[in-house]
Amino acid sequence: MKLLLAAPEARNEGKASFEVLIDGPYGNLSIDIEDMVTYSHFVIFVEDMGVTSMRSIVNWLYSQCYSQKPRSLHRLRFIWSVSDSEILRAALMRVDIGRMTRDPYLPDVLLCPTTLNTSDETFFTEIYLTRGLAGAQIPPDLRLRKCLWFNRRPDTGRILREMGQQATKLGKSRIAVLVSGTESMAKEVIEKSIRLSRDMNLCFDVHSDQLTF
């Protein structure tokens, strides 16, 4: 409806502009995640609607893991900081899975009752409602209880260190870190990744999408 109202009635009336949110990565990643050998450990940090750029990547990696030629992926931690429960509800609505042969991890598999979402599973999700339920008109889906934290933000350093420790146990030296959020969030993740790369003698390779909304 918004598109119809904005569209000019005649071709010569000029252009009408409005904002849209595009699902999927906005550009080429600065690290090679398509190679199935380079990375077996992933940490993905997103903030609010930054989830739209990383959700398709998570679902693609999940499909890669459980296709006929499975990808060797040992751990993926998906960390989402969201300030509004309405954003949470809207972003987890079912999306078109296109050519996927299985249900997507987000939201279908995550919300499935048989998915326990424990830290020892290959895919593990943590969603932080940073302002709790303040002003919420609709409570979050009860199926999200297994991955919701209220009135707090993720401990970025702890999460990265734990992933580094898991990689070390398996003899892996590279961790893919993807960030989609505000400039301050990206800066924090990059700084802690650099520090831990030095302290743990590992490579935390970071790609960041800095969003302005």
C-alpha positions as CSV (number, residue, x, y, z in Angstrom):
1,M,0.0,0.0,0.0
2,K,2.8,2.4,0.9
3,L,4.4,1.7,-2.5
4,L,1.1,2.4,-4.3
5,L,0.6,5.7,-2.5
6,A,4.2,6.8,-3.3
7,A,4.1,5.9,-7.0
8,P,3.4,8.8,-9.4
9,E,0.2,8.5,-11.5
10,A,2.0,9.4,-14.7
11,R,5.5,8.6,-15.9
12,N,6.6,12.2,-16.2
13,E,5.7,13.2,-12.6
14,G,9.1,12.4,-11.3
15,K,10.4,10.0,-8.7
16,A,9.1,9.2,-5.2
17,S,11.6,8.0,-2.6
18,F,11.1,6.0,0.6
19,E,13.1,3.7,2.8
20,V,13.1,-0.1,2.5
21,L,14.7,-2.9,4.4
22,I,16.4,-5.5,2.3
23,D,16.8,-9.1,3.5
24,G,20.2,-10.5,2.9
25,P,23.9,-9.4,2.9
26,Y,24.3,-5.9,1.5
27,G,27.6,-6.5,-0.2
28,N,30.5,-8.9,-0.6
29,L,31.9,-10.1,2.7
30,S,35.5,-9.1,3.5
31,I,36.3,-12.7,4.6
32,D,35.9,-15.9,2.6
33,I,33.2,-17.9,4.3
34,E,32.3,-19.8,1.1
35,D,35.4,-21.9,1.3
36,M,34.4,-24.9,3.4
37,V,37.9,-25.4,4.9
38,T,38.9,-22.0,6.2
39,Y,36.4,-21.6,9.0
40,S,34.6,-24.1,11.1
41,H,33.8,-21.6,14.0
42,F,31.6,-18.6,13.5
43,V,30.4,-15.8,15.9
44,I,27.8,-13.5,14.5
45,F,26.9,-10.3,16.3
46,V,23.8,-8.3,15.1
47,E,22.0,-5.3,16.5
48,D,18.3,-4.5,16.0
49,M,17.4,-4.6,12.3
50,G,21.0,-5.4,11.4
51,V,19.7,-9.0,11.6
52,T,18.3,-8.6,8.1
53,S,21.9,-8.7,6.6
54,M,23.0,-11.7,8.6
55,R,19.9,-13.9,8.8
56,S,20.3,-15.3,5.3
57,I,24.0,-16.0,6.0
58,V,23.1,-18.0,9.1
59,N,20.4,-19.9,7.2
60,W,22.8,-20.6,4.3
61,L,25.5,-22.0,6.7
62,Y,22.8,-24.2,8.3
63,S,21.8,-25.5,4.9
64,Q,25.5,-26.1,4.1
65,C,25.9,-28.2,7.2
66,Y,22.9,-30.4,6.6
67,S,22.9,-30.8,2.8
68,Q,24.0,-33.9,1.0
69,K,27.6,-32.8,1.1
70,P,27.8,-31.5,4.6
71,R,30.1,-28.6,5.6
72,S,32.4,-29.2,8.5
73,L,31.1,-26.5,10.9
74,H,31.8,-27.2,14.6
75,R,30.3,-24.1,16.2
76,L,28.1,-21.1,15.3
77,R,27.0,-18.6,17.9
78,F,24.4,-16.1,16.8
79,I,24.2,-13.1,19.1
80,W,21.4,-10.6,18.6
81,S,20.9,-7.4,20.7
82,V,17.5,-6.0,20.1
83,S,15.9,-3.0,21.9
84,D,12.3,-3.5,20.9
85,S,10.2,-6.6,21.1
86,E,8.2,-5.6,18.0
87,I,11.5,-5.7,16.0
88,L,12.1,-9.1,17.5
89,R,8.7,-10.4,16.4
90,A,8.9,-8.9,12.9
91,A,12.4,-10.1,12.2
92,L,11.6,-13.7,13.2
93,M,8.5,-14.0,10.9
94,R,9.0,-16.8,8.4
95,V,10.9,-15.8,5.3
96,D,10.9,-17.2,1.8
97,I,13.5,-20.0,1.9
98,G,13.9,-20.1,-1.9
99,R,15.9,-23.1,-3.0
100,M,16.7,-24.4,0.4
101,T,15.9,-28.1,0.8
102,R,15.4,-27.9,4.6
103,D,13.6,-25.5,6.8
104,P,15.8,-22.4,7.6
105,Y,17.5,-22.2,11.0
106,L,16.0,-18.7,11.6
107,P,13.2,-18.9,12.5
108,D,11.9,-22.4,11.9
109,V,14.6,-24.6,13.4
110,L,15.3,-22.3,16.4
111,L,11.6,-22.2,17.3
112,C,11.1,-25.9,16.9
113,P,10.3,-27.6,20.3
114,T,13.0,-30.2,19.7
115,T,15.7,-27.6,19.4
116,L,17.1,-27.2,22.9
117,N,19.5,-24.4,22.1
118,T,22.2,-25.4,24.5
119,S,25.8,-24.1,24.2
120,D,27.2,-27.5,23.2
121,E,25.0,-27.6,20.1
122,T,26.5,-26.7,16.7
123,F,24.1,-23.7,16.3
124,F,23.5,-21.7,19.5
125,T,21.5,-18.5,19.6
126,E,21.4,-15.7,22.3
127,I,18.9,-12.9,22.0
128,Y,19.2,-9.9,24.3
129,L,16.2,-7.7,24.8
130,T,18.3,-4.8,26.1
131,R,15.3,-2.7,27.4
132,G,13.3,-5.7,28.6
133,L,9.6,-5.6,27.7
134,A,9.2,-1.8,28.2
135,G,6.3,-0.6,26.1
136,A,5.7,-4.0,24.5
137,Q,2.2,-4.6,23.1
138,I,2.7,-8.2,22.4
139,P,4.9,-10.5,24.6
140,P,7.7,-12.4,22.8
141,D,6.9,-15.9,21.5
142,L,7.1,-18.4,24.4
143,R,9.2,-20.6,22.3
144,L,12.0,-18.0,22.5
145,R,12.4,-18.5,26.3
146,K,15.3,-20.9,25.6
147,C,17.4,-18.1,24.0
148,L,16.1,-14.8,25.6
149,W,18.0,-12.5,28.1
150,F,16.3,-9.4,29.5
151,N,17.7,-6.0,30.4
152,R,21.3,-6.8,29.5
153,R,23.8,-6.8,26.7
154,P,26.0,-9.6,25.5
155,D,29.5,-9.9,27.0
156,T,31.4,-9.7,23.7
157,G,34.8,-10.5,25.2
158,R,33.6,-13.6,27.0
159,I,31.7,-14.9,23.9
160,L,34.8,-14.5,21.7
161,R,37.1,-16.0,24.2
162,E,34.9,-19.1,24.7
163,M,34.7,-19.6,20.9
164,G,38.5,-19.3,20.8
165,Q,38.9,-21.9,23.5
166,Q,36.6,-24.3,21.6
167,A,38.5,-23.8,18.4
168,T,41.8,-24.4,20.2
169,K,40.5,-27.7,21.6
170,L,39.9,-28.9,18.0
171,G,43.2,-27.6,16.7
172,K,41.6,-24.8,14.7
173,S,43.3,-21.4,14.5
174,R,40.8,-19.2,12.6
175,I,37.4,-17.9,13.8
176,A,35.0,-16.0,11.5
177,V,33.4,-13.0,13.3
178,L,30.6,-11.2,11.4
179,V,29.1,-8.0,12.8
180,S,26.0,-6.0,11.6
181,G,25.1,-3.1,13.8
182,T,26.0,0.4,14.9
183,E,29.5,1.8,14.7
184,S,30.0,1.5,18.4
185,M,29.1,-2.2,18.4
186,A,31.4,-2.9,15.4
187,K,34.3,-1.0,17.1
188,E,33.9,-3.0,20.3
189,V,33.9,-6.3,18.5
190,I,36.9,-5.4,16.3
191,E,39.0,-4.1,19.3
192,K,38.3,-7.2,21.4
193,S,39.0,-9.5,18.4
194,I,42.3,-7.9,17.8
195,R,43.2,-8.2,21.5
196,L,42.2,-11.8,21.7
197,S,44.0,-12.7,18.5
198,R,47.2,-11.6,20.2
199,D,46.5,-13.0,23.6
200,M,45.3,-16.4,22.4
201,N,47.5,-16.7,19.4
202,L,44.5,-17.2,17.1
203,C,43.0,-15.3,14.2
204,F,39.7,-13.7,14.8
205,D,38.8,-12.5,11.3
206,V,36.2,-9.8,11.4
207,H,33.7,-8.6,8.7
208,S,31.5,-5.7,9.7
209,D,28.4,-4.0,8.3
210,Q,27.9,-0.7,10.0
211,L,24.2,0.4,10.0
212,T,22.8,3.9,10.6
213,F,19.3,3.0,11.7
